[in-house]
Amino acid sequence: MTKRPSARLYGERGVGARESAWEEFTPFLRFDTQIRRIVCTTNAIESVNARIRSSSASSSGPVPCR
């Protein structure tokens, strides 16, 4: 079994969520560092894309073509 994060390391508030998902997260750590970097980079890019989509959906309308 892998060692779980401590409350001192992450603060009291976030430990519950991390501990509840710890068993699903630890297999990710078995991947090579380069693979993990690609996955994290892809997640960050998708996060930015989602923010752009949500902000453009709430705008006043489509951008006019000239």
mmCIF file as gemmi writes it, N, C-alpha and C atoms, coordinates in Angstrom:
data_model
loop_
_atom_site.group_PDB
_atom_site.id
_atom_site.type_symbol
_atom_site.label_atom_id
_atom_site.label_alt_id
_atom_site.label_comp_id
_atom_site.label_asym_id
_atom_site.label_entity_id
_atom_site.label_seq_id
_atom_site.pdbx_PDB_ins_code
_atom_site.Cartn_x
_atom_site.Cartn_y
_atom_site.Cartn_z
_atom_site.occupancy
_atom_site.B_iso_or_equiv
_atom_site.pdbx_formal_charge
_atom_site.auth_seq_id
_atom_site.auth_asym_id
_atom_site.pdbx_PDB_model_num
ATOM 1 N N . MET Axp A 1 ? 0.84 -1.18 0 1 0 ? 1 A 1
ATOM 2 C CA . MET Axp A 1 ? 0 0 0 1 0 ? 1 A 1
ATOM 3 C C . MET Axp A 1 ? 0.883 1.241 0 1 0 ? 1 A 1
ATOM 4 N N . THR Axp A 2 ? 0.466 2.25 -0.738 1 0 ? 2 A 1
ATOM 5 C CA . THR Axp A 2 ? 1.249 3.48 -0.81 1 0 ? 2 A 1
ATOM 6 C C . THR Axp A 2 ? 0.905 4.397 0.349 1 0 ? 2 A 1
ATOM 7 N N . LYS Axp A 3 ? 1.851 5.252 0.644 1 0 ? 3 A 1
ATOM 8 C CA . LYS Axp A 3 ? 1.663 6.199 1.737 1 0 ? 3 A 1
ATOM 9 C C . LYS Axp A 3 ? 0.699 7.299 1.313 1 0 ? 3 A 1
ATOM 10 N N . ARG Axp A 4 ? -0.259 7.628 2.151 1 0 ? 4 A 1
ATOM 11 C CA . ARG Axp A 4 ? -1.247 8.652 1.845 1 0 ? 4 A 1
ATOM 12 C C . ARG Axp A 4 ? -0.743 10.026 2.268 1 0 ? 4 A 1
ATOM 13 N N . PRO Axp A 5 ? -1.238 11.085 1.615 1 0 ? 5 A 1
ATOM 14 C CA . PRO Axp A 5 ? -0.797 12.43 1.975 1 0 ? 5 A 1
ATOM 15 C C . PRO Axp A 5 ? -1.263 12.811 3.368 1 0 ? 5 A 1
ATOM 16 N N . SER Axp A 6 ? -0.491 13.613 4.036 1 0 ? 6 A 1
ATOM 17 C CA . SER Axp A 6 ? -0.844 14.025 5.385 1 0 ? 6 A 1
ATOM 18 C C . SER Axp A 6 ? -1.573 15.356 5.361 1 0 ? 6 A 1
ATOM 19 N N . ALA Axp A 7 ? -2.333 15.62 6.415 1 0 ? 7 A 1
ATOM 20 C CA . ALA Axp A 7 ? -3.051 16.886 6.543 1 0 ? 7 A 1
ATOM 21 C C . ALA Axp A 7 ? -2.065 18.039 6.641 1 0 ? 7 A 1
ATOM 22 N N . ARG Axp A 8 ? -0.923 17.797 7.24 1 0 ? 8 A 1
ATOM 23 C CA . ARG Axp A 8 ? 0.084 18.847 7.375 1 0 ? 8 A 1
ATOM 24 C C . ARG Axp A 8 ? 0.602 19.288 6.012 1 0 ? 8 A 1
ATOM 25 N N . LEU Axp A 9 ? 0.719 18.359 5.078 1 0 ? 9 A 1
ATOM 26 C CA . LEU Axp A 9 ? 1.241 18.667 3.76 1 0 ? 9 A 1
ATOM 27 C C . LEU Axp A 9 ? 0.238 19.447 2.913 1 0 ? 9 A 1
ATOM 28 N N . TYR Axp A 10 ? -1.028 19.066 2.945 1 0 ? 10 A 1
ATOM 29 C CA . TYR Axp A 10 ? -2.029 19.664 2.072 1 0 ? 10 A 1
ATOM 30 C C . TYR Axp A 10 ? -2.997 20.599 2.773 1 0 ? 10 A 1
ATOM 31 N N . GLY Axp A 11 ? -2.988 20.67 4.051 1 0 ? 11 A 1
ATOM 32 C CA . GLY Axp A 11 ? -3.966 21.488 4.761 1 0 ? 11 A 1
ATOM 33 C C . GLY Axp A 11 ? -5.192 20.657 5.081 1 0 ? 11 A 1
ATOM 34 N N . GLU Axp A 12 ? -5.914 21.029 6.081 1 0 ? 12 A 1
ATOM 35 C CA . GLU Axp A 12 ? -7.047 20.233 6.562 1 0 ? 12 A 1
ATOM 36 C C . GLU Axp A 12 ? -8.162 20.107 5.534 1 0 ? 12 A 1
ATOM 37 N N . ARG Axp A 13 ? -8.412 21.14 4.759 1 0 ? 13 A 1
ATOM 38 C CA . ARG Axp A 13 ? -9.572 21.163 3.883 1 0 ? 13 A 1
ATOM 39 C C . ARG Axp A 13 ? -9.502 20.169 2.729 1 0 ? 13 A 1
ATOM 40 N N . GLY Axp A 14 ? -8.355 20.034 2.091 1 0 ? 14 A 1
ATOM 41 C CA . GLY Axp A 14 ? -8.261 19.228 0.886 1 0 ? 14 A 1
ATOM 42 C C . GLY Axp A 14 ? -7.944 17.77 1.1 1 0 ? 14 A 1
ATOM 43 N N . VAL Axp A 15 ? -7.695 17.365 2.312 1 0 ? 15 A 1
ATOM 44 C CA . VAL Axp A 15 ? -7.266 15.99 2.552 1 0 ? 15 A 1
ATOM 45 C C . VAL Axp A 15 ? -8.376 14.991 2.28 1 0 ? 15 A 1
ATOM 46 N N . GLY Axp A 16 ? -9.603 15.316 2.614 1 0 ? 16 A 1
ATOM 47 C CA . GLY Axp A 16 ? -10.711 14.374 2.419 1 0 ? 16 A 1
ATOM 48 C C . GLY Axp A 16 ? -10.867 13.963 0.97 1 0 ? 16 A 1
ATOM 49 N N . ALA Axp A 17 ? -10.838 14.916 0.072 1 0 ? 17 A 1
ATOM 50 C CA . ALA Axp A 17 ? -10.979 14.619 -1.356 1 0 ? 17 A 1
ATOM 51 C C . ALA Axp A 17 ? -9.791 13.812 -1.861 1 0 ? 17 A 1
ATOM 52 N N . ARG Axp A 18 ? -8.604 14.169 -1.416 1 0 ? 18 A 1
ATOM 53 C CA . ARG Axp A 18 ? -7.425 13.436 -1.862 1 0 ? 18 A 1
ATOM 54 C C . ARG Axp A 18 ? -7.42 12.013 -1.341 1 0 ? 18 A 1
ATOM 55 N N . GLU Axp A 19 ? -7.791 11.832 -0.098 1 0 ? 19 A 1
ATOM 56 C CA . GLU Axp A 19 ? -7.793 10.477 0.459 1 0 ? 19 A 1
ATOM 57 C C . GLU Axp A 19 ? -8.871 9.618 -0.176 1 0 ? 19 A 1
ATOM 58 N N . SER Axp A 20 ? -10.022 10.192 -0.507 1 0 ? 20 A 1
ATOM 59 C CA . SER Axp A 20 ? -11.086 9.386 -1.101 1 0 ? 20 A 1
ATOM 60 C C . SER Axp A 20 ? -10.725 8.937 -2.512 1 0 ? 20 A 1
ATOM 61 N N . ALA Axp A 21 ? -9.882 9.682 -3.214 1 0 ? 21 A 1
ATOM 62 C CA . ALA Axp A 21 ? -9.493 9.323 -4.576 1 0 ? 21 A 1
ATOM 63 C C . ALA Axp A 21 ? -8.081 8.744 -4.642 1 0 ? 21 A 1
ATOM 64 N N . TRP Axp A 22 ? -7.462 8.497 -3.513 1 0 ? 22 A 1
ATOM 65 C CA . TRP Axp A 22 ? -6.064 8.072 -3.5 1 0 ? 22 A 1
ATOM 66 C C . TRP Axp A 22 ? -5.851 6.754 -4.234 1 0 ? 22 A 1
ATOM 67 N N . GLU Axp A 23 ? -6.743 5.8 -4.05 1 0 ? 23 A 1
ATOM 68 C CA . GLU Axp A 23 ? -6.584 4.49 -4.702 1 0 ? 23 A 1
ATOM 69 C C . GLU Axp A 23 ? -6.687 4.596 -6.219 1 0 ? 23 A 1
ATOM 70 N N . GLU Axp A 24 ? -7.466 5.546 -6.723 1 0 ? 24 A 1
ATOM 71 C CA . GLU Axp A 24 ? -7.564 5.748 -8.167 1 0 ? 24 A 1
ATOM 72 C C . GLU Axp A 24 ? -6.368 6.53 -8.705 1 0 ? 24 A 1
ATOM 73 N N . PHE Axp A 25 ? -5.734 7.326 -7.859 1 0 ? 25 A 1
ATOM 74 C CA . PHE Axp A 25 ? -4.635 8.176 -8.297 1 0 ? 25 A 1
ATOM 75 C C . PHE Axp A 25 ? -3.301 7.438 -8.334 1 0 ? 25 A 1
ATOM 76 N N . THR Axp A 26 ? -3.062 6.554 -7.404 1 0 ? 26 A 1
ATOM 77 C CA . THR Axp A 26 ? -1.747 5.928 -7.306 1 0 ? 26 A 1
ATOM 78 C C . THR Axp A 26 ? -1.336 5.128 -8.548 1 0 ? 26 A 1
ATOM 79 N N . PRO Axp A 27 ? -2.235 4.478 -9.296 1 0 ? 27 A 1
ATOM 80 C CA . PRO Axp A 27 ? -1.771 3.82 -10.527 1 0 ? 27 A 1
ATOM 81 C C . PRO Axp A 27 ? -1.179 4.806 -11.535 1 0 ? 27 A 1
ATOM 82 N N . PHE Axp A 28 ? -1.653 6.04 -11.518 1 0 ? 28 A 1
ATOM 83 C CA . PHE Axp A 28 ? -1.114 7.08 -12.401 1 0 ? 28 A 1
ATOM 84 C C . PHE Axp A 28 ? 0.369 7.3 -12.129 1 0 ? 28 A 1
ATOM 85 N N . LEU Axp A 29 ? 0.777 7.155 -10.881 1 0 ? 29 A 1
ATOM 86 C CA . LEU Axp A 29 ? 2.172 7.385 -10.516 1 0 ? 29 A 1
ATOM 87 C C . LEU Axp A 29 ? 3.106 6.297 -11.044 1 0 ? 29 A 1
ATOM 88 N N . ARG Axp A 30 ? 2.563 5.179 -11.462 1 0 ? 30 A 1
ATOM 89 C CA . ARG Axp A 30 ? 3.393 4.103 -12.013 1 0 ? 30 A 1
ATOM 90 C C . ARG Axp A 30 ? 3.865 4.401 -13.437 1 0 ? 30 A 1
ATOM 91 N N . PHE Axp A 31 ? 3.2 5.34 -14.115 1 0 ? 31 A 1
ATOM 92 C CA . PHE Axp A 31 ? 3.619 5.709 -15.461 1 0 ? 31 A 1
ATOM 93 C C . PHE Axp A 31 ? 4.962 6.42 -15.412 1 0 ? 31 A 1
ATOM 94 N N . ASP Axp A 32 ? 5.665 6.351 -16.521 1 0 ? 32 A 1
ATOM 95 C CA . ASP Axp A 32 ? 6.931 7.051 -16.661 1 0 ? 32 A 1
ATOM 96 C C . ASP Axp A 32 ? 6.693 8.562 -16.524 1 0 ? 32 A 1
ATOM 97 N N . THR Axp A 33 ? 7.703 9.278 -16.077 1 0 ? 33 A 1
ATOM 98 C CA . THR Axp A 33 ? 7.588 10.724 -15.858 1 0 ? 33 A 1
ATOM 99 C C . THR Axp A 33 ? 7.191 11.463 -17.132 1 0 ? 33 A 1
ATOM 100 N N . GLN Axp A 34 ? 7.717 11.053 -18.264 1 0 ? 34 A 1
ATOM 101 C CA . GLN Axp A 34 ? 7.389 11.727 -19.525 1 0 ? 34 A 1
ATOM 102 C C . GLN Axp A 34 ? 5.909 11.55 -19.877 1 0 ? 34 A 1
ATOM 103 N N . ILE Axp A 35 ? 5.371 10.368 -19.633 1 0 ? 35 A 1
ATOM 104 C CA . ILE Axp A 35 ? 3.952 10.117 -19.905 1 0 ? 35 A 1
ATOM 105 C C . ILE Axp A 35 ? 3.096 10.97 -18.981 1 0 ? 35 A 1
ATOM 106 N N . ARG Axp A 36 ? 3.453 11.038 -17.7 1 0 ? 36 A 1
ATOM 107 C CA . ARG Axp A 36 ? 2.684 11.858 -16.753 1 0 ? 36 A 1
ATOM 108 C C . ARG Axp A 36 ? 2.729 13.325 -17.151 1 0 ? 36 A 1
ATOM 109 N N . ARG Axp A 37 ? 3.864 13.799 -17.63 1 0 ? 37 A 1
ATOM 110 C CA . ARG Axp A 37 ? 3.976 15.2 -18.064 1 0 ? 37 A 1
ATOM 111 C C . ARG Axp A 37 ? 3.04 15.47 -19.236 1 0 ? 37 A 1
ATOM 112 N N . ILE Axp A 38 ? 2.967 14.548 -20.189 1 0 ? 38 A 1
ATOM 113 C CA . ILE Axp A 38 ? 2.07 14.715 -21.341 1 0 ? 38 A 1
ATOM 114 C C . ILE Axp A 38 ? 0.619 14.744 -20.892 1 0 ? 38 A 1
ATOM 115 N N . VAL Axp A 39 ? 0.245 13.849 -19.998 1 0 ? 39 A 1
ATOM 116 C CA . VAL Axp A 39 ? -1.136 13.805 -19.501 1 0 ? 39 A 1
ATOM 117 C C . VAL Axp A 39 ? -1.484 15.101 -18.782 1 0 ? 39 A 1
ATOM 118 N N . CYS Axp A 40 ? -0.604 15.574 -17.929 1 0 ? 40 A 1
ATOM 119 C CA . CYS Axp A 40 ? -0.879 16.817 -17.191 1 0 ? 40 A 1
ATOM 120 C C . CYS Axp A 40 ? -0.939 18.012 -18.126 1 0 ? 40 A 1
ATOM 121 N N . THR Axp A 41 ? -0.085 18.048 -19.128 1 0 ? 41 A 1
ATOM 122 C CA . THR Axp A 41 ? -0.112 19.135 -20.095 1 0 ? 41 A 1
ATOM 123 C C . THR Axp A 41 ? -1.414 19.113 -20.883 1 0 ? 41 A 1
ATOM 124 N N . THR Axp A 42 ? -1.844 17.931 -21.297 1 0 ? 42 A 1
ATOM 125 C CA . THR Axp A 42 ? -3.09 17.803 -22.036 1 0 ? 42 A 1
ATOM 126 C C . THR Axp A 42 ? -4.262 18.257 -21.179 1 0 ? 42 A 1
ATOM 127 N N . ASN Axp A 43 ? -4.276 17.887 -19.91 1 0 ? 43 A 1
ATOM 128 C CA . ASN Axp A 43 ? -5.35 18.312 -19.012 1 0 ? 43 A 1
ATOM 129 C C . ASN Axp A 43 ? -5.371 19.83 -18.87 1 0 ? 43 A 1
ATOM 130 N N . ALA Axp A 44 ? -4.219 20.452 -18.778 1 0 ? 44 A 1
ATOM 131 C CA . ALA Axp A 44 ? -4.162 21.911 -18.653 1 0 ? 44 A 1
ATOM 132 C C . ALA Axp A 44 ? -4.687 22.586 -19.916 1 0 ? 44 A 1
ATOM 133 N N . ILE Axp A 45 ? -4.328 22.058 -21.071 1 0 ? 45 A 1
ATOM 134 C CA . ILE Axp A 45 ? -4.81 22.621 -22.338 1 0 ? 45 A 1
ATOM 135 C C . ILE Axp A 45 ? -6.321 22.48 -22.432 1 0 ? 45 A 1
ATOM 136 N N . GLU Axp A 46 ? -6.851 21.332 -22.076 1 0 ? 46 A 1
ATOM 137 C CA . GLU Axp A 46 ? -8.292 21.119 -22.116 1 0 ? 46 A 1
ATOM 138 C C . GLU Axp A 46 ? -9.019 22.034 -21.138 1 0 ? 46 A 1
ATOM 139 N N . SER Axp A 47 ? -8.412 22.322 -20.012 1 0 ? 47 A 1
ATOM 140 C CA . SER Axp A 47 ? -9.004 23.238 -19.047 1 0 ? 47 A 1
ATOM 141 C C . SER Axp A 47 ? -9.123 24.64 -19.632 1 0 ? 47 A 1
ATOM 142 N N . VAL Axp A 48 ? -8.072 25.09 -20.302 1 0 ? 48 A 1
ATOM 143 C CA . VAL Axp A 48 ? -8.106 26.407 -20.948 1 0 ? 48 A 1
ATOM 144 C C . VAL Axp A 48 ? -9.169 26.421 -22.041 1 0 ? 48 A 1
ATOM 145 N N . ASN Axp A 49 ? -9.225 25.375 -22.842 1 0 ? 49 A 1
ATOM 146 C CA . ASN Axp A 49 ? -10.23 25.306 -23.906 1 0 ? 49 A 1
ATOM 147 C C . ASN Axp A 49 ? -11.646 25.354 -23.337 1 0 ? 49 A 1
ATOM 148 N N . ALA Axp A 50 ? -11.882 24.681 -22.24 1 0 ? 50 A 1
ATOM 149 C CA . ALA Axp A 50 ? -13.21 24.685 -21.61 1 0 ? 50 A 1
ATOM 150 C C . ALA Axp A 50 ? -13.574 26.085 -21.124 1 0 ? 50 A 1
ATOM 151 N N . ARG Axp A 51 ? -12.61 26.791 -20.575 1 0 ? 51 A 1
ATOM 152 C CA . ARG Axp A 51 ? -12.88 28.17 -20.124 1 0 ? 51 A 1
ATOM 153 C C . ARG Axp A 51 ? -13.198 29.076 -21.302 1 0 ? 51 A 1
ATOM 154 N N . ILE Axp A 52 ? -12.488 28.9 -22.392 1 0 ? 52 A 1
ATOM 155 C CA . ILE Axp A 52 ? -12.758 29.705 -23.587 1 0 ? 52 A 1
ATOM 156 C C . ILE Axp A 52 ? -14.155 29.404 -24.113 1 0 ? 52 A 1
ATOM 157 N N . ARG Axp A 53 ? -14.513 28.127 -24.186 1 0 ? 53 A 1
ATOM 158 C CA . ARG Axp A 53 ? -15.842 27.749 -24.669 1 0 ? 53 A 1
ATOM 159 C C . ARG Axp A 53 ? -16.935 28.311 -23.778 1 0 ? 53 A 1
ATOM 160 N N . SER Axp A 54 ? -16.741 28.228 -22.46 1 0 ? 54 A 1
ATOM 161 C CA . SER Axp A 54 ? -17.789 28.704 -21.56 1 0 ? 54 A 1
ATOM 162 C C . SER Axp A 54 ? -17.911 30.222 -21.609 1 0 ? 54 A 1
ATOM 163 N N . SER Axp A 55 ? -16.803 30.927 -21.779 1 0 ? 55 A 1
ATOM 164 C CA . SER Axp A 55 ? -16.884 32.392 -21.853 1 0 ? 55 A 1
ATOM 165 C C . SER Axp A 55 ? -17.466 32.836 -23.19 1 0 ? 55 A 1
ATOM 166 N N . SER Axp A 56 ? -17.182 32.114 -24.246 1 0 ? 56 A 1
ATOM 167 C CA . SER Axp A 56 ? -17.735 32.509 -25.541 1 0 ? 56 A 1
ATOM 168 C C . SER Axp A 56 ? -19.219 32.155 -25.629 1 0 ? 56 A 1
ATOM 169 N N . ALA Axp A 57 ? -19.655 31.148 -24.912 1 0 ? 57 A 1
ATOM 170 C CA . ALA Axp A 57 ? -21.077 30.78 -24.9 1 0 ? 57 A 1
ATOM 171 C C . ALA Axp A 57 ? -21.891 31.82 -24.152 1 0 ? 57 A 1
ATOM 172 N N . SER Axp A 58 ? -21.28 32.484 -23.178 1 0 ? 58 A 1
ATOM 173 C CA . SER Axp A 58 ? -22.011 33.475 -22.394 1 0 ? 58 A 1
ATOM 174 C C . SER Axp A 58 ? -21.846 34.885 -22.934 1 0 ? 58 A 1
ATOM 175 N N . SER Axp A 59 ? -21.19 35.041 -24.076 1 0 ? 59 A 1
ATOM 176 C CA . SER Axp A 59 ? -20.989 36.381 -24.639 1 0 ? 59 A 1
ATOM 177 C C . SER Axp A 59 ? -22.283 36.874 -25.254 1 0 ? 59 A 1
ATOM 178 N N . SER Axp A 60 ? -22.274 38.092 -25.706 1 0 ? 60 A 1
ATOM 179 C CA . SER Axp A 60 ? -23.497 38.726 -26.21 1 0 ? 60 A 1
ATOM 180 C C . SER Axp A 60 ? -23.943 38.201 -27.569 1 0 ? 60 A 1
ATOM 181 N N . GLY Axp A 61 ? -23.144 37.449 -28.229 1 0 ? 61 A 1
ATOM 182 C CA . GLY Axp A 61 ? -23.512 36.911 -29.528 1 0 ? 61 A 1
ATOM 183 C C . GLY Axp A 61 ? -22.299 36.571 -30.338 1 0 ? 61 A 1
ATOM 184 N N . PRO Axp A 62 ? -22.51 36.145 -31.565 1 0 ? 62 A 1
ATOM 185 C CA . PRO Axp A 62 ? -21.365 35.774 -32.392 1 0 ? 62 A 1
ATOM 186 C C . PRO Axp A 62 ? -20.566 37.001 -32.814 1 0 ? 62 A 1
ATOM 187 N N . VAL Axp A 63 ? -19.315 36.773 -33.099 1 0 ? 63 A 1
ATOM 188 C CA . VAL Axp A 63 ? -18.439 37.829 -33.562 1 0 ? 63 A 1
ATOM 189 C C . VAL Axp A 63 ? -18.787 38.1 -35.026 1 0 ? 63 A 1
ATOM 190 N N . PRO Axp A 64 ? -19.057 39.349 -35.384 1 0 ? 64 A 1
ATOM 191 C CA . PRO Axp A 64 ? -19.442 39.628 -36.778 1 0 ? 64 A 1
ATOM 192 C C . PRO Axp A 64 ? -18.28 39.427 -37.743 1 0 ? 64 A 1
ATOM 193 N N . CYS Axp A 65 ? -18.589 38.96 -38.934 1 0 ? 65 A 1
ATOM 194 C CA . CYS Axp A 65 ? -17.587 38.788 -39.993 1 0 ? 65 A 1
ATOM 195 C C . CYS Axp A 65 ? -17.487 40.09 -40.77 1 0 ? 65 A 1
ATOM 196 N N . ARG Axp A 66 ? -16.322 40.444 -41.213 1 0 ? 66 A 1
ATOM 197 C CA . ARG Axp A 66 ? -16.149 41.681 -42.004 1 0 ? 66 A 1
ATOM 198 C C . ARG Axp A 66 ? -15.806 41.361 -43.411 1 0 ? 66 A 1
